[in-house]
């Protein structure tokens, strides 16, 4: 019996810790870049939603201890909410870490990863869930591995160093 009560307590506590409160924009305010709840002036952790007149969610922002972590915009197609694009931020520096774009069927279309200065570090393009183009950068210059898969299935690969091509190959 004690084990059952303990198990119920642990499950309830875990759910409370990992569930996120969802509220609307008019229920929060910002002070010095920190988001607080209007109702009790507490630093907010959870999801802030913006809805259209029909009640469909246009966007969500996810906050951790009042700091923006993620922003998501949605397609609203045939009453279905599908992620359109998503930006992930560093909660310490507030800089953009990753940007993802999705197609209207919900599949990842492209992904850009940024360095600590918000400069593009890599870019990938996807078709039907398969990475077909990949590019790497350093200080806004081509640097690292680049590849693309052509319609005929051939793969072009390149290696760049400080903006200069140092290697290339084509595979069937």
Buried (B, 14 or more C-beta within 10 A) or exposed (E): EEEEEEEEEEEEEEEEEEEEEEBEEEBBEEEEEBBBBEEEEEBBBBBBBBBEEEEBBBBBBBBBEBBBBBBBBBBBEEEEBBBBBBBBBBBEEEEBBBBBBBBEEBEBBBBBBBBEEEEBBBBBBBEEEEBBBBBBBBEEEBBBEBBBBEEEEEEBBBBBEEEEEEEEEEEE
